[in-house]
Amino acid sequence: MDMKPTTEIFEIMAEGKPYIVKATPYLNGREKLRFRVSMNDSAICIFGWDESLDRFAIMKDARDPAVHPAAEMIIARKLENISARKQAA
């Protein structure tokens, strides 16, 4: 998989609010795909694959910005599409 850190920028609507999302993929030390994600230029949170949820989810950390669950779900679906596209490339 080509993992040049290319930032993807996309817009979502969650709970009637627009968000500009920036997501940059990277591999952590255990070769697991992660995404650095910011919404509307907020602090960065990390999304990674969550086996129990069978989808991308925020990797919880005390520093994480508050993200509405609806926004997290929409972003998770977008990241899954980005991941699939990168694996197919």
N, CA and C atoms as an extended XYZ file, in Angstrom:
267
Properties=species:S:1:pos:R:3:atomname:S:1:resname:S:1:resid:I:1 pbc="F F F"
N         0.846       -1.177        0.000 N   MET     1
C         0.000        0.000        0.000 CA  MET     1
C         0.889        1.237        0.000 C   MET     1
N         0.610        2.168       -0.883 N   ASP     2
C         1.349        3.415       -0.958 CA  ASP     2
C         0.891        4.318        0.171 C   ASP     2
N         1.805        4.655        1.071 N   MET     3
C         1.393        5.428        2.236 CA  MET     3
C         2.025        6.812        2.251 C   MET     3
N         2.192        7.435        1.061 N   LYS     4
C         2.622        8.823        1.076 CA  LYS     4
C         1.568        9.594        1.852 C   LYS     4
N         1.992       10.407        2.802 N   PRO     5
C         1.003       11.107        3.624 CA  PRO     5
C         0.269       12.196        2.844 C   PRO     5
N        -0.763       11.790        2.142 N   THR     6
C        -1.577       12.716        1.372 CA  THR     6
C        -2.809       13.059        2.192 C   THR     6
N        -2.969       14.336        2.486 N   THR     7
C        -4.127       14.758        3.273 CA  THR     7
C        -5.356       14.820        2.386 C   THR     7
N        -6.397       14.141        2.818 N   GLU     8
C        -7.689       14.174        2.137 CA  GLU     8
C        -8.531       15.247        2.817 C   GLU     8
N        -9.187       16.073        2.031 N   ILE     9
C       -10.063       17.108        2.580 CA  ILE     9
C       -11.453       16.874        2.027 C   ILE     9
N       -12.439       16.800        2.919 N   PHE    10
C       -13.817       16.582        2.482 CA  PHE    10
C       -14.776       17.293        3.430 C   PHE    10
N       -15.985       17.506        2.965 N   GLU    11
C       -17.007       18.170        3.764 CA  GLU    11
C       -18.052       17.152        4.181 C   GLU    11
N       -18.535       17.300        5.404 N   ILE    12
C       -19.639       16.465        5.880 CA  ILE    12
C       -20.670       17.365        6.562 C   ILE    12
N       -21.875       16.828        6.718 N   MET    13
C       -22.914       17.469        7.515 CA  MET    13
C       -23.285       16.481        8.610 C   MET    13
N       -23.276       16.943        9.849 N   ALA    14
C       -23.676       16.097       10.975 CA  ALA    14
C       -24.526       16.941       11.914 C   ALA    14
N       -25.710       16.442       12.224 N   GLU    15
C       -26.630       17.156       13.107 CA  GLU    15
C       -26.883       18.577       12.601 C   GLU    15
N       -26.946       18.716       11.267 N   GLY    16
C       -27.244       20.007       10.668 CA  GLY    16
C       -26.088       20.988       10.637 C   GLY    16
N       -24.908       20.545       11.071 N   LYS    17
C       -23.744       21.428       11.083 CA  LYS    17
C       -22.746       20.976       10.027 C   LYS    17
N       -22.201       21.941        9.249 N   PRO    18
C       -21.184       21.583        8.249 CA  PRO    18
C       -19.796       21.480        8.892 C   PRO    18
N       -19.019       20.543        8.406 N   TYR    19
C       -17.652       20.364        8.874 CA  TYR    19
C       -16.736       20.195        7.666 C   TYR    19
N       -15.579       20.844        7.726 N   ILE    20
C       -14.506       20.583        6.775 CA  ILE    20
C       -13.552       19.644        7.507 C   ILE    20
N       -13.342       18.471        6.944 N   VAL    21
C       -12.530       17.438        7.590 CA  VAL    21
C       -11.229       17.265        6.813 C   VAL    21
N       -10.127       17.221        7.546 N   LYS    22
C        -8.816       16.921        6.963 CA  LYS    22
C        -8.334       15.626        7.597 C   LYS    22
N        -8.001       14.650        6.765 N   ALA    23
C        -7.567       13.338        7.255 CA  ALA    23
C        -6.267       12.942        6.563 C   ALA    23
N        -5.254       12.639        7.362 N   THR    24
C        -3.949       12.242        6.834 CA  THR    24
C        -3.629       10.835        7.319 C   THR    24
N        -3.461        9.886        6.394 N   PRO    25
C        -3.154        8.502        6.803 CA  PRO    25
C        -1.687        8.345        7.206 C   PRO    25
N        -1.439        7.405        8.106 N   TYR    26
C        -0.076        7.021        8.463 CA  TYR    26
C        -0.118        5.627        9.068 C   TYR    26
N         1.036        4.994        9.141 N   LEU    27
C         1.138        3.682        9.790 CA  LEU    27
C         1.771        3.886       11.156 C   LEU    27
N         1.142        3.309       12.188 N   ASN    28
C         1.740        3.415       13.521 CA  ASN    28
C         2.900        2.430       13.627 C   ASN    28
N         3.514        2.340       14.781 N   GLY    29
C         4.683        1.485       14.972 CA  GLY    29
C         4.419        0.011       14.756 C   GLY    29
N         3.154       -0.402       14.799 N   ARG    30
C         2.806       -1.815       14.584 CA  ARG    30
C         2.204       -2.031       13.197 C   ARG    30
N         2.486       -1.091       12.287 N   GLU    31
C         2.005       -1.180       10.901 CA  GLU    31
C         0.485       -1.167       10.799 C   GLU    31
N        -0.177       -0.535       11.752 N   LYS    32
C        -1.635       -0.388       11.704 CA  LYS    32
C        -1.959        0.968       11.092 C   LYS    32
N        -2.922        0.979       10.184 N   LEU    33
C        -3.328        2.219        9.539 CA  LEU    33
C        -4.071        3.111       10.526 C   LEU    33
N        -3.649        4.348       10.595 N   ARG    34
C        -4.294        5.370       11.416 CA  ARG    34
C        -4.511        6.608       10.554 C   ARG    34
N        -5.389        7.484       11.007 N   PHE    35
C        -5.617        8.760       10.342 CA  PHE    35
C        -5.553        9.867       11.384 C   PHE    35
N        -4.783       10.908       11.076 N   ARG    36
C        -4.827       12.144       11.870 CA  ARG    36
C        -5.973       12.960       11.284 C   ARG    36
N        -6.964       13.297       12.104 N   VAL    37
C        -8.172       13.952       11.613 CA  VAL    37
C        -8.417       15.244       12.389 C   VAL    37
N        -8.717       16.311       11.632 N   SER    38
C        -9.191       17.531       12.284 CA  SER    38
C       -10.468       17.976       11.582 C   SER    38
N       -11.353       18.563       12.366 N   MET    39
C       -12.624       19.063       11.839 CA  MET    39
C       -12.666       20.564       12.058 C   MET    39
N       -12.911       21.309       10.969 N   ASN    40
C       -12.952       22.777       11.064 CA  ASN    40
C       -11.709       23.314       11.772 C   ASN    40
N       -10.557       22.736       11.423 N   ASP    41
C        -9.260       23.148       11.988 CA  ASP    41
C        -9.177       22.997       13.505 C   ASP    41
N        -9.918       22.028       14.053 N   SER    42
C        -9.852       21.744       15.489 CA  SER    42
C        -8.554       21.003       15.798 C   SER    42
N        -8.373       20.693       17.060 N   ALA    43
C        -7.249       19.846       17.464 CA  ALA    43
C        -7.380       18.494       16.754 C   ALA    43
N        -6.256       17.846       16.548 N   ILE    44
C        -6.241       16.569       15.832 CA  ILE    44
C        -6.673       15.434       16.761 C   ILE    44
N        -7.477       14.529       16.212 N   CYS    45
C        -7.765       13.272       16.903 CA  CYS    45
C        -7.332       12.147       15.970 C   CYS    45
N        -7.092       11.000       16.539 N   ILE    46
C        -6.597        9.855       15.779 CA  ILE    46
C        -7.717        8.842       15.602 C   ILE    46
N        -7.935        8.450       14.348 N   PHE    47
C        -8.875        7.380       14.030 CA  PHE    47
C        -8.069        6.146       13.663 C   PHE    47
N        -8.530        4.986       14.126 N   GLY    48
C        -7.924        3.716       13.764 CA  GLY    48
C        -9.015        2.668       13.681 C   GLY    48
N        -8.653        1.502       13.145 N   TRP    49
C        -9.641        0.431       13.005 CA  TRP    49
C        -9.962       -0.138       14.379 C   TRP    49
N       -11.243       -0.223       14.693 N   ASP    50
C       -11.707       -0.777       15.963 CA  ASP    50
C       -12.352       -2.130       15.659 C   ASP    50
N       -11.685       -3.204       16.077 N   GLU    51
C       -12.174       -4.560       15.791 CA  GLU    51
C       -13.559       -4.799       16.389 C   GLU    51
N       -13.810       -4.288       17.590 N   SER    52
C       -15.091       -4.547       18.237 CA  SER    52
C       -16.249       -3.846       17.528 C   SER    52
N       -15.970       -2.700       16.912 N   LEU    53
C       -17.010       -1.974       16.173 CA  LEU    53
C       -17.024       -2.336       14.691 C   LEU    53
N       -15.933       -2.972       14.217 N   ASP    54
C       -15.757       -3.342       12.818 CA  ASP    54
C       -15.826       -2.103       11.912 C   ASP    54
N       -15.171       -1.028       12.381 N   ARG    55
C       -15.100        0.205       11.603 CA  ARG    55
C       -14.005        1.086       12.190 C   ARG    55
N       -13.660        2.157       11.450 N   PHE    56
C       -12.757        3.149       12.000 CA  PHE    56
C       -13.480        3.896       13.119 C   PHE    56
N       -12.735        4.244       14.158 N   ALA    57
C       -13.284        4.986       15.292 CA  ALA    57
C       -12.163        5.807       15.901 C   ALA    57
N       -12.549        6.787       16.712 N   ILE    58
C       -11.549        7.592       17.396 CA  ILE    58
C       -10.834        6.718       18.413 C   ILE    58
N        -9.503        6.773       18.374 N   MET    59
C        -8.686        6.080       19.363 CA  MET    59
C        -8.673        7.001       20.578 C   MET    59
N        -9.409        6.651       21.605 N   LYS    60
C        -9.676        7.561       22.730 CA  LYS    60
C        -8.394        7.992       23.432 C   LYS    60
N        -8.348        9.280       23.738 N   ASP    61
C        -7.212        9.896       24.398 CA  ASP    61
C        -7.759       11.102       25.156 C   ASP    61
N        -7.210       11.396       26.300 N   ALA    62
C        -7.709       12.509       27.115 CA  ALA    62
C        -7.629       13.841       26.382 C   ALA    62
N        -6.724       13.939       25.391 N   ARG    63
C        -6.559       15.201       24.669 CA  ARG    63
C        -7.523       15.346       23.506 C   ARG    63
N        -8.276       14.306       23.184 N   ASP    64
C        -9.154       14.363       22.014 CA  ASP    64
C       -10.177       15.485       22.132 C   ASP    64
N       -10.416       16.174       21.016 N   PRO    65
C       -11.509       17.142       21.016 CA  PRO    65
C       -12.845       16.395       21.059 C   PRO    65
N       -13.875       17.062       21.538 N   ALA    66
C       -15.206       16.447       21.554 CA  ALA    66
C       -15.703       16.329       20.113 C   ALA    66
N       -16.082       15.128       19.721 N   VAL    67
C       -16.603       14.883       18.372 CA  VAL    67
C       -17.978       14.256       18.523 C   VAL    67
N       -18.953       14.845       17.868 N   HIS    68
C       -20.318       14.316       17.948 CA  HIS    68
C       -20.329       12.901       17.362 C   HIS    68
N       -21.034       11.949       17.995 N   PRO    69
C       -21.069       10.571       17.494 CA  PRO    69
C       -21.517       10.472       16.028 C   PRO    69
N       -22.456       11.317       15.604 N   ALA    70
C       -22.902       11.278       14.199 CA  ALA    70
C       -21.754       11.674       13.278 C   ALA    70
N       -20.981       12.683       13.667 N   ALA    71
C       -19.828       13.101       12.859 CA  ALA    71
C       -18.784       11.993       12.822 C   ALA    71
N       -18.552       11.337       13.961 N   GLU    72
C       -17.576       10.244       14.008 CA  GLU    72
C       -17.970        9.129       13.037 C   GLU    72
N       -19.251        8.779       12.994 N   MET    73
C       -19.718        7.715       12.095 CA  MET    73
C       -19.531        8.090       10.627 C   MET    73
N       -19.859        9.325       10.284 N   ILE    74
C       -19.724        9.775        8.894 CA  ILE    74
C       -18.251        9.780        8.497 C   ILE    74
N       -17.407       10.306        9.371 N   ILE    75
C       -15.965       10.327        9.090 CA  ILE    75
C       -15.440        8.906        8.969 C   ILE    75
N       -15.884        8.004        9.834 N   ALA    76
C       -15.440        6.603        9.788 CA  ALA    76
C       -15.739        5.981        8.430 C   ALA    76
N       -16.935        6.238        7.883 N   ARG    77
C       -17.285        5.689        6.560 CA  ARG    77
C       -16.388        6.273        5.477 C   ARG    77
N       -16.107        7.580        5.554 N   LYS    78
C       -15.215        8.219        4.574 CA  LYS    78
C       -13.814        7.617        4.662 C   LYS    78
N       -13.319        7.411        5.876 N   LEU    79
C       -11.981        6.846        6.039 CA  LEU    79
C       -11.910        5.429        5.504 C   LEU    79
N       -12.985        4.679        5.662 N   GLU    80
C       -13.019        3.322        5.108 CA  GLU    80
C       -12.904        3.371        3.584 C   GLU    80
N       -13.595        4.328        2.962 N   ASN    81
C       -13.502        4.487        1.508 CA  ASN    81
C       -12.105        4.899        1.082 C   ASN    81
N       -11.493        5.828        1.829 N   ILE    82
C       -10.128        6.268        1.522 CA  ILE    82
C        -9.170        5.088        1.652 C   ILE    82
N        -9.315        4.318        2.727 N   SER    83
C        -8.453        3.166        2.954 CA  SER    83
C        -8.582        2.151        1.824 C   SER    83
N        -9.806        1.859        1.409 N   ALA    84
C       -10.032        0.903        0.323 CA  ALA    84
C        -9.416        1.404       -0.981 C   ALA    84
N        -9.544        2.705       -1.238 N   ARG    85
C        -8.966        3.300       -2.448 CA  ARG    85
C        -7.446        3.178       -2.436 C   ARG    85
N        -6.823        3.422       -1.285 N   LYS    86
C        -5.363        3.354       -1.190 CA  LYS    86
C        -4.868        1.911       -1.340 C   LYS    86
N        -5.635        0.958       -0.803 N   GLN    87
C        -5.219       -0.441       -0.921 CA  GLN    87
C        -5.350       -0.923       -2.358 C   GLN    87
N        -6.316       -0.375       -3.095 N   ALA    88
C        -6.526       -0.772       -4.482 CA  ALA    88
C        -5.513       -0.141       -5.419 C   ALA    88
N        -4.880        0.953       -4.986 N   ALA    89
C        -3.935        1.686       -5.855 CA  ALA    89
C        -2.639        0.922       -6.046 C   ALA    89
